[in-house]
Each structure stands twice: as structure tokens, then as C-alpha cells.
């Protein structure tokens, strides 16, 4: 859905979302370069970083 919404409307909707804490374990994180050409998305890994435990 594509529609305009006020900042207050977005914040109000986000306040209602219930999220449980979680732990995310990653081996690596890739920085990619994203390009859109001829209605297609193409990407290439620019750099790969070793990841550590990220807690949210």
C-alpha cells in the first residue's frame, strides 16, 4: 500500500506494535552496492565484515 501518512499517525501505529526481545547471531555482514537498471535490481558485495553477537 502506498499512501501519505502524518508523522503522528506513523508514531501512533508503531506504539501499538508489540515486539519481544530477541538475540540475533550473524557470521558476517555484507555491505552491498545496489543498482537499478532496466527495471531490475542488481547488487554486488562491496565488503564483508566478520560479525559478532548483536543483541536487540
BELQUI-V763968 format. One record per residue. N is the residue number from 0. SS is DSSP state (H for helix, E for strand, C for the rest). PSI is psi in whole degrees, 0 to 359 (* if undefined). OMEGA is omega in whole degrees, -180 to 180 (none if undefined). Layout:
# BELQUI-V763968
n=N ss=SS psi=PSI omega=OMEGA
n=N ss=SS psi=PSI omega=OMEGA
This chain:
# BELQUI-V763968
n=0 ss=C psi=134 omega=-180
n=1 ss=C psi=110 omega=-178
n=2 ss=C psi=154 omega=175
n=3 ss=C psi=143 omega=178
n=4 ss=C psi=145 omega=179
n=5 ss=C psi=159 omega=177
n=6 ss=H psi=318 omega=179
n=7 ss=H psi=322 omega=178
n=8 ss=H psi=319 omega=179
n=9 ss=H psi=312 omega=179
n=10 ss=H psi=320 omega=178
n=11 ss=H psi=319 omega=179
n=12 ss=H psi=322 omega=-180
n=13 ss=H psi=326 omega=-180
n=14 ss=H psi=329 omega=-178
n=15 ss=C psi=348 omega=-178
n=16 ss=C psi=128 omega=176
n=17 ss=C psi=126 omega=-179
n=18 ss=C psi=130 omega=176
n=19 ss=C psi=143 omega=177
n=20 ss=C psi=150 omega=179
n=21 ss=C psi=163 omega=176
n=22 ss=E psi=133 omega=-179
n=23 ss=E psi=122 omega=179
n=24 ss=C psi=125 omega=-179
n=25 ss=C psi=145 omega=174
n=26 ss=C psi=321 omega=-179
n=27 ss=E psi=163 omega=177
n=28 ss=E psi=131 omega=-179
n=29 ss=E psi=130 omega=171
n=30 ss=E psi=121 omega=-176
n=31 ss=E psi=154 omega=172
n=32 ss=E psi=121 omega=-176
n=33 ss=E psi=133 omega=-179
n=34 ss=E psi=139 omega=175
n=35 ss=E psi=122 omega=-179
n=36 ss=E psi=133 omega=179
n=37 ss=C psi=43 omega=177
n=38 ss=C psi=16 omega=177
n=39 ss=E psi=145 omega=175
n=40 ss=E psi=134 omega=176
n=41 ss=E psi=143 omega=179
n=42 ss=E psi=155 omega=180
n=43 ss=E psi=137 omega=178
n=44 ss=E psi=123 omega=-180
n=45 ss=E psi=319 omega=-180
n=46 ss=E psi=148 omega=178
n=47 ss=E psi=129 omega=-180
n=48 ss=E psi=139 omega=172
n=49 ss=E psi=134 omega=-176
n=50 ss=C psi=156 omega=173
n=51 ss=C psi=179 omega=-178
n=52 ss=C psi=126 omega=179
n=53 ss=E psi=123 omega=-179
n=54 ss=E psi=131 omega=178
n=55 ss=C psi=* omega=none
